[in-house]
Amino acid sequence: MYRKMLLLLSAVMLISILLTACGGGQAVQIPTATPQAEAPQPTEAMQEPTQAPEMTEEPQPTEAMAESMVTLPEIVAADFSDSIVSAGSSTVFPLTEALAVRWEGEGGGSVTIDSIGSGAGFERFCVAGETDIANASRAIKDSEVESCQAIGRTPVEFRVGTDALAVVVSTENDFLTEITLAELALAFSTAETWADIRPEWPAENILRYSPGTDSGTFDYFVEAVMDPAYVLSDADEGKGKEAILNASNTQFSEDDNVLVQGVEGSPYAIGYFGFAYYNENKDLLTALSVDGVAPTAETAEDNSYPLSRPLFIYSDPAIMQSKPQVGAFINFYLTFVNDEIIDVGYFPASVEAWDAAKQAWLDAAGQ
């Protein structure tokens, strides 16, 4: 009897073990019965397979950049630690400064920039031979090219942007929002009071503020505003410049900040300078429409605004090749100028002008 009970208990225990084992096997099979429910969730990259994060993190190219047909060789600023010296236009100064800050921030050597006016910049580049780069808000003159050649330099022109010259009055001026080119010439020459230009304007003395005679801005203003009013034949050459130099109540300065302060100080003052300086002080000044057209990116680029002009830097092939840092910086300048120019307050050059500048670099570098 006892032996039978032991056999029975053994059989029961064996059956229990077998049942437990079978139950465990069924539990293992459960996850594989519904693999989709338990599968790992897709990563963000798996969810959006068409996205390219590296591309979206890069600055979006401008339309001009996208259409450019000329490519410059890639350079690394940190490979060029020697210094660079530039001088010239006060208008081009803030643009060159922005590119120099970017260059130095990426490890490039120091860039010295003197804001002394286009004419003085060409003198240092073409006569004294002291600088590597000349900044200019006008094209180089034949006489300046000859001066460069006399010291063994061949100036190469690089178009870097477009500027709209702003004609400004104080925000306290309540009678002037637009002016014609002919009226502007009077305002900077023989008119003594505003009423001398339009009878409905106040009979108050005109206070005039102009960039100095070494400035490319002054040269451009004479060419675009004064000469059409005063140079009617070859015999009149120089009379436009003479008219503005002889105007009463006129302050000339190479420092555009002096001009801003002067115009801001009186409702009867008028001045002019590069659009970037107006943009920095637009809370203090009012920019006038000229011949019915306001200065904007669109009107500057299509030249419908009468006072828009190109901006340049100049160097020399021998300098660029004997001083690799100069050639590299100009390459860097042309490559990234459209990333900086709007923030500075100017407008990109046309695609054709930009490509011509890059091709000029390739030619000067012997590539």
C-alpha positions as CSV (number, residue, x, y, z in Angstrom):
1,M,0.0,0.0,0.0
2,Y,2.7,2.4,1.0
3,R,4.6,1.5,-2.2
4,K,1.5,2.3,-4.3
5,M,1.1,5.7,-2.7
6,L,4.7,6.6,-3.4
7,L,4.3,5.5,-7.0
8,L,1.2,7.7,-7.3
9,L,2.8,10.7,-5.8
10,S,5.8,10.3,-8.1
11,A,3.5,10.2,-11.1
12,V,1.6,13.3,-10.0
13,M,4.9,15.2,-9.5
14,L,6.1,14.2,-12.9
15,I,2.9,15.3,-14.6
16,S,3.2,18.7,-12.8
17,I,6.7,19.2,-14.0
18,L,5.7,18.4,-17.6
19,L,2.8,20.7,-17.5
20,T,4.9,23.6,-16.1
21,A,7.4,23.0,-18.8
22,C,4.7,23.1,-21.5
23,G,3.3,26.2,-20.0
24,G,6.7,27.9,-20.1
25,G,7.1,27.0,-23.7
26,Q,3.7,28.7,-24.6
27,A,4.8,31.9,-22.8
28,V,8.0,32.1,-24.9
29,Q,5.9,31.9,-28.0
30,I,3.6,34.8,-27.2
31,P,5.9,37.7,-28.3
32,T,6.6,36.1,-31.6
33,A,2.9,35.6,-32.2
34,T,2.4,39.4,-32.5
35,P,5.7,40.8,-33.6
36,Q,4.4,44.2,-34.9
37,A,2.9,45.0,-31.5
38,E,6.1,44.5,-29.6
39,A,8.6,45.7,-32.3
40,P,10.8,48.7,-31.4
41,Q,9.4,52.0,-32.5
42,P,11.2,53.6,-35.6
43,T,13.7,56.3,-34.8
44,E,13.2,60.0,-36.0
45,A,15.4,59.3,-38.9
46,M,13.4,56.2,-39.8
47,Q,10.2,58.1,-39.6
48,E,11.4,60.8,-42.0
49,P,13.7,59.0,-44.4
50,T,13.6,61.8,-47.0
51,Q,14.9,64.5,-44.6
52,A,18.6,65.6,-44.8
53,P,19.4,67.3,-41.5
54,E,22.9,68.4,-42.6
55,M,21.5,70.4,-45.5
56,T,18.7,72.1,-43.5
57,E,21.3,73.3,-40.9
58,E,23.3,75.2,-43.6
59,P,22.4,78.8,-44.5
60,Q,20.0,78.8,-47.4
61,P,21.7,80.1,-50.6
62,T,20.4,83.4,-52.1
63,E,19.0,83.4,-55.5
64,A,22.2,84.9,-56.9
65,M,24.3,82.3,-55.2
66,A,22.1,79.5,-56.6
67,E,22.5,80.8,-60.1
68,S,26.2,81.5,-60.0
69,M,28.1,79.8,-62.8
70,V,31.7,80.4,-61.5
71,T,33.1,78.4,-58.6
72,L,36.2,79.5,-56.6
73,P,38.5,76.9,-55.0
74,E,37.7,76.2,-51.4
75,I,40.2,77.8,-48.9
76,V,40.6,77.4,-45.1
77,A,41.1,80.8,-43.4
78,A,43.2,79.2,-40.6
79,D,45.8,78.3,-43.2
80,F,46.7,82.0,-43.7
81,S,47.9,83.7,-40.6
82,D,49.8,86.6,-42.1
83,S,48.3,90.1,-41.9
84,I,46.5,92.1,-44.7
85,V,46.3,95.9,-45.1
86,S,43.4,97.6,-46.9
87,A,42.2,101.2,-47.1
88,G,39.7,103.3,-49.0
89,S,35.9,104.0,-49.2
90,S,34.0,104.7,-46.0
91,T,31.0,103.2,-47.7
92,V,32.7,99.9,-48.4
93,F,34.3,99.9,-45.0
94,P,31.5,98.2,-43.1
95,L,31.2,95.4,-45.7
96,T,34.9,94.7,-45.7
97,E,34.9,94.9,-41.9
98,A,32.1,92.2,-41.7
99,L,34.1,89.9,-44.0
100,A,37.3,90.6,-42.0
101,V,35.5,89.7,-38.7
102,R,34.3,86.4,-40.3
103,W,37.8,85.7,-41.7
104,E,39.5,86.3,-38.4
105,G,36.8,84.3,-36.6
106,E,37.7,81.3,-38.7
107,G,41.3,81.6,-37.8
108,G,42.6,83.9,-40.6
109,G,45.3,86.6,-40.0
110,S,44.4,90.2,-39.0
111,V,43.0,92.6,-41.5
112,T,43.6,96.3,-41.1
113,I,41.0,98.5,-42.7
114,D,41.4,102.3,-42.9
115,S,38.3,104.3,-43.8
116,I,39.8,107.3,-45.7
117,G,37.7,107.7,-48.8
118,S,38.0,106.0,-52.3
119,G,40.4,108.6,-53.7
120,A,42.8,108.5,-50.7
121,G,42.5,104.7,-50.8
122,F,43.7,104.6,-54.4
123,E,46.5,106.9,-53.6
124,R,47.8,104.6,-50.9
125,F,47.4,101.6,-53.2
126,C,48.6,103.2,-56.5
127,V,51.0,105.9,-55.4
128,A,52.5,104.9,-52.0
129,G,52.1,101.2,-52.6
130,E,51.3,100.7,-48.9
131,T,48.2,98.6,-49.1
132,D,47.2,95.2,-50.4
133,I,43.6,96.0,-51.1
134,A,41.8,99.2,-52.0
135,N,38.1,99.6,-51.1
136,A,36.1,101.9,-53.5
137,S,32.6,103.1,-54.0
138,R,33.4,104.1,-57.6
139,A,35.4,102.6,-60.4
140,I,39.1,103.4,-60.6
141,K,40.1,106.4,-62.8
142,D,42.4,106.1,-65.8
143,S,44.9,108.5,-64.0
144,E,44.9,106.1,-61.0
145,V,45.5,103.1,-63.2
146,E,48.5,105.0,-64.6
147,S,49.8,105.7,-61.1
148,C,49.5,102.0,-60.2
149,Q,51.4,101.0,-63.4
150,A,54.1,103.5,-62.5
151,I,55.0,101.5,-59.4
152,G,54.6,98.1,-61.1
153,R,51.0,97.3,-60.0
154,T,48.1,96.2,-62.3
155,P,44.8,96.9,-60.5
156,V,42.2,94.2,-60.7
157,E,38.6,95.1,-60.0
158,F,36.2,92.9,-58.0
159,R,32.6,93.9,-57.8
160,V,31.3,93.1,-54.3
161,G,27.8,94.7,-54.1
162,T,25.4,97.6,-54.8
163,D,24.8,100.7,-52.7
164,A,21.9,103.1,-52.8
165,L,23.0,106.6,-51.8
166,A,20.5,108.0,-49.3
167,V,19.5,111.6,-49.2
168,V,18.3,112.4,-45.7
169,V,16.7,115.0,-43.5
170,S,15.8,115.0,-39.8
171,T,12.7,113.2,-38.6
172,E,11.7,116.7,-37.3
173,N,11.4,117.9,-40.9
174,D,7.7,118.2,-41.7
175,F,7.7,119.5,-45.2
176,L,10.1,117.3,-47.2
177,T,9.5,113.6,-48.2
178,E,10.7,113.6,-51.8
179,I,12.9,115.7,-54.1
180,T,13.9,115.8,-57.7
181,L,17.5,115.5,-59.0
182,A,17.3,119.1,-60.2
183,E,16.0,120.3,-56.9
184,L,18.7,118.4,-55.1
185,A,21.4,120.1,-57.2
186,L,19.9,123.5,-56.1
187,A,19.8,122.4,-52.5
188,F,23.6,121.7,-52.6
189,S,24.6,124.8,-54.5
190,T,22.9,128.2,-55.1
191,A,19.6,128.0,-53.2
192,E,20.0,129.8,-49.9
193,T,16.6,128.9,-48.3
194,W,14.2,126.1,-48.9
195,A,11.7,128.6,-50.3
196,D,14.2,129.3,-53.1
197,I,13.6,125.7,-54.3
198,R,9.8,125.5,-53.8
199,P,7.8,128.5,-52.7
200,E,5.7,126.4,-50.3
201,W,8.7,125.3,-48.4
202,P,9.9,127.4,-45.4
203,A,12.1,130.5,-46.0
204,E,14.8,129.0,-43.7
205,N,18.4,128.6,-44.5
206,I,19.5,125.3,-45.9
207,L,22.1,123.5,-43.8
208,R,24.1,121.1,-46.0
209,Y,26.1,118.1,-44.9
210,S,28.3,116.3,-47.4
211,P,31.1,113.7,-47.4
212,G,34.5,115.1,-48.0
213,T,36.2,115.5,-51.4
214,D,38.3,112.3,-50.8
215,S,35.2,110.2,-50.6
216,G,33.9,108.2,-53.4
217,T,30.4,109.1,-52.2
218,F,31.2,112.8,-52.9
219,D,32.6,111.9,-56.4
220,Y,29.4,109.9,-57.1
221,F,27.1,112.7,-55.9
222,V,28.9,115.2,-58.1
223,E,28.7,112.9,-61.1
224,A,25.0,111.9,-60.6
225,V,23.5,115.1,-59.2
226,M,25.7,118.2,-59.8
227,D,27.2,117.6,-63.2
228,P,23.8,117.0,-65.0
229,A,22.7,120.5,-63.6
230,Y,26.0,122.4,-64.3
231,V,28.0,120.6,-66.9
232,L,26.2,121.2,-70.2
233,S,29.2,121.1,-72.5
234,D,32.9,120.2,-72.4
235,A,33.7,123.8,-71.5
236,D,31.7,123.3,-68.2
237,E,33.9,120.5,-66.9
238,G,34.4,120.8,-63.2
239,K,31.5,123.2,-62.6
240,G,29.3,120.7,-60.8
241,K,32.0,120.1,-58.2
242,E,32.7,123.8,-58.0
243,A,29.1,124.5,-57.3
244,I,28.9,122.3,-54.3
245,L,32.2,123.4,-52.9
246,N,31.1,127.0,-53.1
247,A,27.7,126.5,-51.5
248,S,27.2,128.3,-48.2
249,N,26.4,126.6,-44.9
250,T,28.0,123.4,-46.0
251,Q,30.0,121.0,-43.8
252,F,32.2,118.4,-45.4
253,S,33.4,115.4,-43.4
254,E,34.9,112.0,-44.2
255,D,33.2,110.7,-41.1
256,D,29.6,109.8,-41.9
257,N,28.7,109.9,-38.2
258,V,29.4,113.6,-38.2
259,L,27.0,114.0,-41.1
260,V,24.3,112.0,-39.3
261,Q,24.6,114.1,-36.2
262,G,24.5,117.4,-38.2
263,V,21.4,116.4,-40.2
264,E,19.7,115.1,-37.0
265,G,20.3,118.4,-35.3
266,S,18.1,120.6,-37.5
267,P,14.8,120.3,-39.4
268,Y,16.3,122.5,-42.1
269,A,19.4,120.3,-42.7
270,I,19.9,117.9,-45.6
271,G,22.7,115.4,-46.2
272,Y,23.7,112.3,-48.1
273,F,25.7,109.2,-47.6
274,G,25.6,105.4,-48.2
275,F,22.3,103.6,-47.5
276,A,24.0,101.5,-44.7
277,Y,24.6,104.6,-42.6
278,Y,21.0,105.7,-43.0
279,N,19.8,102.2,-42.1
280,E,21.8,102.4,-38.8
281,N,20.2,105.7,-38.0
282,K,16.7,105.4,-39.5
283,D,15.1,106.3,-36.2
284,L,16.8,109.7,-36.3
285,L,16.6,110.4,-40.1
286,T,14.2,110.3,-43.0
287,A,15.4,109.1,-46.4
288,L,13.9,111.0,-49.3
289,S,12.5,109.6,-52.5
290,V,14.4,110.9,-55.5
291,D,12.5,111.6,-58.7
292,G,9.6,109.7,-57.1
293,V,11.6,106.5,-56.3
294,A,12.5,105.4,-52.8
295,P,15.8,103.6,-52.1
296,T,15.1,99.9,-51.7
297,A,16.8,96.6,-52.6
298,E,14.7,96.3,-55.7
299,T,15.1,99.9,-57.0
300,A,18.9,99.8,-56.3
301,E,19.4,96.5,-58.2
302,D,17.3,97.5,-61.2
303,N,18.8,101.1,-61.1
304,S,15.3,102.7,-61.2
305,Y,16.5,104.6,-58.1
306,P,18.6,107.4,-59.5
307,L,21.3,107.2,-56.8
308,S,22.3,103.6,-56.8
309,R,26.0,102.6,-57.5
310,P,28.3,99.6,-57.5
311,L,30.8,98.8,-54.8
312,F,34.3,97.4,-55.4
313,I,37.6,96.1,-53.9
314,Y,40.8,96.2,-55.9
315,S,44.1,94.3,-55.7
316,D,47.0,93.3,-57.9
317,P,47.9,89.8,-59.3
318,A,51.5,90.1,-58.1
319,I,50.4,90.9,-54.6
320,M,47.8,88.1,-54.5
321,Q,50.4,85.6,-55.6
322,S,53.4,86.8,-53.5
323,K,51.1,87.2,-50.4
324,P,48.9,84.1,-50.4
325,Q,46.8,85.5,-47.5
326,V,45.6,88.4,-49.8
327,G,44.5,86.1,-52.5
328,A,42.8,83.8,-50.0
329,F,41.0,86.7,-48.3
330,I,39.6,88.0,-51.6
331,N,38.5,84.5,-52.4
332,F,36.8,84.3,-49.0
333,Y,35.3,87.8,-49.5
334,L,33.7,86.9,-52.8
335,T,32.5,83.5,-51.5
336,F,30.7,84.8,-48.5
337,V,29.8,88.4,-49.4
338,N,26.2,87.7,-50.1
339,D,25.8,86.1,-46.7
340,E,26.8,89.4,-45.1
341,I,25.8,92.2,-47.4
342,I,22.1,92.5,-46.5
343,D,22.8,92.7,-42.8
344,V,25.4,95.5,-43.5
345,G,22.7,97.5,-45.3
346,Y,23.7,97.0,-49.0
347,F,22.4,94.8,-51.8
348,P,24.1,91.9,-53.7
349,A,25.6,92.6,-57.1
350,S,23.9,91.0,-60.0
351,V,24.8,87.3,-60.8
352,E,26.7,88.5,-63.9
353,A,28.8,91.0,-61.9
354,W,29.5,88.5,-59.2
355,D,30.6,85.8,-61.6
356,A,32.8,88.4,-63.4
357,A,34.5,89.2,-60.1
358,K,35.1,85.5,-59.3
359,Q,36.5,85.0,-62.8
360,A,38.8,88.0,-62.3
361,W,40.1,86.3,-59.2
362,L,40.7,83.0,-61.1
363,D,42.6,85.0,-63.8
364,A,44.6,87.0,-61.3
365,A,45.5,83.9,-59.3
366,G,46.6,82.1,-62.5
367,Q,43.9,79.5,-62.3
